[in-house]
Amino acid sequence: MKQVETLLYIAILGLVGLFGIYLQNSFMEDAPEEQSFKTRHDPDYYIENFTATGLDKNGQRRFVIEAERMAHFPDDDTALLDKPHVVEYEIGFAPRHTYSDEGWMNSTGDEILLTGNVRIVVEADSRGPGGTMNAKRMRIILDKTKDGGGLFK
């Protein structure tokens, strides 16, 4: 009788041990997959006091993009701009200044989406007296190919 009781205790302890191993394996999470830096949407570099100048094919300045900070994302080659200021130049006319809180630039650099307190300032020139406009959002398509004329496509 003593041997049966001992075997029963050993069997119960074995079952408890197996149940513990089962619980441990069932609650363990798989190791997170390591993502390549190019597949994550994390910036690979920042530029403080960012300035970029766009020229036409004749070397004339077409636009200047300035921002307090630019963050570049390698997965889609886009950039986020903090406090962007876009100056667009048109031959024979006053430059157009556009300010906002934030901006997004596409991978080719010819499209900028400005958001948050967008303000457009145009000085007086031969087209008119100039003025200021305000908006919540604004999309600017920069045309780098024109010799003169407007910048909006």
N, C-alpha and C positions, 0 to 999 in steps of 0.2 A: 504494500500500500504506500509506503514511504517513497518508493521509486516512481510510482505513478504520479504522486503529488509533486515530486521534483521535476519530472518530465513536463507536467502541466505548467509549472512555474516557468520553466525554460521556454516552452512554447509561447506562453503569454508574453514574456519579455521579448522574445524574437518578433512576435507580431507587433508589439508596441514599437520596437526598433525599426521594423520595416515601414510601419505607418509614419514614423517620424521622418524617415528618409523620403518617403513619398510626399509628405507635406512640404519638406524643405525644397524639393525639386519643383513642386507645383507652384510655390510662391516666389521662386527665384525668377527674376526678369532676365530676358536675353540681353546680352551685351549690346549696347546701342551701336548701330552701324556707323562706321566712320565715313563721313561724307567728304568728298573732295572739296577743296576750297572753291572750285569753279562752279559747283552745283548748289552751294549755299548762297543765299542772298545777303552776304556780309560784305561790307566795304573792304577793299584791299589797300586803299590809301586815302588820305585826306590831304587837302591843300588849304592852308590858311591864307587869307588875302589873295584869293584866286583872281586872275585876270587872263582873258583870252581875247585876241584880236583877230577878226576875220577880214580877209582881203579879197577883192575881186581879181579877175584874171589879169588886170592891168596893174595890180599892186596897190590900188586905192583902198583905203580903210572903208569897210562896209558896216562893221559893227564891233562893239566892244562889250564883252560880258565880264562883269565883276561880281564877286561874292565874298562875304566874310569867310565862308568855308565851303569847300566842295568835297563831297564824298563819292568816290568811284566804286561801282559794283561790277566785278568781273564776269558774273554769270550772264548778264544781259548787256553789259557795256554801257549802262546808263549812269547818270550822276544826279545827286541831290545837291541843291544849292541853298545855303542859308543867307538870307538878306541879299538876293540878287539885284543887280542894277544892269539893265541892258540899254546901251546907247546905239541907235541905228542912224547911219549916215546916208544921206541921199544928196547927190550932186545938185547944187544950186538951192538947197533948202536947209532950214535949221535942223539940227539933230533932234531926234525923238528919244527922250529918257523915260524908261519904264522901271519902276521900283516895286518890290513886293517882299512879303515876309519869307516865303519859301519858293523854291523852283525845282523843276525836274527837267533834265536834258536827255534827249534820246541818244542812241549810240552813234549816230552820224554827226550830232552837234548842230543840226539845222532846225530842230524843233525844241522849243522851250515852253513848258507849262508853268505859269506863274500862279500862285495861290496866296490868299491872305493879304488884304489891304493893298491891292494892286493900284498903283498910281501912275498915270501916263502924263508926262509934261512935254508940251511942244511949244517952242518959242515962236514969236512972231516972225514971219517970212513972207515971201511973195504970194503964198497960197492963202494967207489969212493972218489974223491977229494972234494966233496961238491959243493956248489954254491948258487946262488940267482936267483929266477925266479920272474917275475912280471906279473900281470894279472888285468883285470877289475873286474872279478867275480870269485868266487871259492866256491864250495860246498864241505864241509867236512862231511863225515859220520864216526862218532866215533864208533868203535867196542869195547864195554866194556867187551865182553865175552871171548876174546882170551887170552890164557896163554902167548903167545909170538907172533912173526910174526908181519905183518903189521897191521895198524889201519884202512886202507881203505878197505871197503867190496868189 
